Amino acid sequence: MSIGRRLIDLARAELNSLLERAADVETDEDRWGGSDAATMSDDELEAELERRRRARQEAEDAAHGKHRYPDPPESSTSSSSSSWQPPRRTAAGDAALRKAYAALEVSPGSDFETVRKSYRRLMRKYHPDLHGGTPDTQRTATDLTQRLSEAYKTLERHLRR
């Protein structure tokens, strides 16, 4: 297979994966329940705006590595509020991390060495250079190895903190 043909197949596979991601993204109508701002009352609009501000701030904080925990529960005694601790994030609790663990065929919470071994084993098994018989199989192998690489990078960032 010529290098030009391989580049075209790679570009096509990349385009297909982008189209799949775009299809998975919810539209604003789906996300917000199809409600129109014109039909909402003033109180509902204020509540929706405040919810969106909080969600945007939480997303920005998460992107910058800041964790905002909810305020401790209100209680009449100070002893119960002093025992309150912020929730802990677990590797199995995060949906993206669970998907990454599943893609690499390891159990959630596995250490980095296990993840690395599984990633290398799967890459040796599904590498596109080994599946060059037809463009379809090579495209599928390319797509799969890209997903494996993304999952590995996600877990690497998480486990090396």
N, C-alpha and C positions, 0 to 999 in steps of 0.2 A: 504494500500500500504506500502510495507516495506521501510525502510530508504535507503537501497541500491538501490532500484528501483528509489526512488525520487532523489538520487544523480546522478544516470545515466541520468535521464530525465533532470536534471538541467544542467549537463555537455553537453548534446546533444543540449539543447536550447542555451547555451552559444556558442557552436561551430557554430550553425546555424546563430546566430546573427553576429559572426565574419565573416562567409562566406558571408553574405549579405553585410557587410561593405566593404569587400574586392572586391566584385563585383561592388560596387558603385564607387570605386576609379578609376580615369581615368588612362589610360596607358600613358607613355611619348609620344608615337606617337599621341594619341588623343589630349593630352594637347598642344603639340607644332605644331599641324597641320600636322603631319606626315612628316615634312621636315627632310631631312638627312643633317648632317653637311658637307658631302662631296660635296653636290650640292649647298651649300650656298657660296656667295661671301665673301671676307674678311670683307667688310663693314657690311654686314648682320650678320656675325658671331660676330663682335664686338658689334653691336647693341643688339643682342640677349643675349650675355654675360652680358652686362651692365644692361639690363632689368632684368635678373635673379639675378644679385647682388643686385639691388635695392629691388626686391621682397623678397629676403632672408633677407636683412637688416630690411625691414619693418616688416616681420614676427617675427624676433628676438626682435625688439623693442616692438612689440605688446605683445609678450610673457612675456617680462620683465616689462610691464606696461608703457613703454615710448611711447608717441604719437608724431610722426613726421608729421608735417603739411607742405604742399607745401609752397614755398616762396610766399610772396605777389606779386600780379601782378605788372609788371613794368608800371610806368606811369610818365608823365612829371611833374605833380604837386605833392607836398609832402602831400597835404591835403587829396587826395583820398587814398594814400597808408597808411595814419595813421588811416583811418576808416576801413581798412581791418581787419577782424578777422578770426581766423582759424575756419574751419568747426566744428560743434558740432555733436557728435555722439548721436543719439537718440535710444531709446530702439526698436522702430519700424523699424529703418533703418537697423539693423544688421540681416542678414538672419538667423543665428543660434538662435538669441533671438526670432525672429518671429516664428520659428519652435517650440521653447520651449513654447512660449505663446499658440500656437495652440494646442500643445500636451496636455496642462493642461486646455484647453478650457476656457481661459480667454482672454480678449481683450488686445492688445499690450499696454504697458504703465501702466498696473495695478500695484497697490502697493503690497508690500510683503505680507501683511495680506490676501489679496484676493487670491494671488497665493498659499499661504499656505493652506487656506481653500479648494480651489479647488483640490489641490494635495491630501489632506487627504480624501476628498469625493471620488475622483476617486480610491484611493488605497483601500478604504473600499469596493467599488463596484467591483473592478477587482482583488482583492488579490488572489493568487494561492491556498491558503488554502480553499477558498470558491468554487473553481472550480476544485475539485479533482476527478470528475467522470471518465473521460478518460484521458489518457496521452496527447492526442492532445489538449484538452481544458486546461489542466494544463500547458502545454508547451506554449500555446498561452497567457494564463494569466501571466505566468512568464515573457515572452518576453515583454508584454505590461507594466507590473509593472517596469521592468528594464528601459524601455524607459521613463516612467513617472518619475522615480527617476533621470535619467540623465537630463531631462528637468528641474526638480525642482532644482537640484544642479547648473545648468547653471544660472537659474534666481536668485537663492539665492546669488551666487557670484556677479552677476551684481547688484542686488538691495541693497545689504548690503555694498557696497563701500562707 
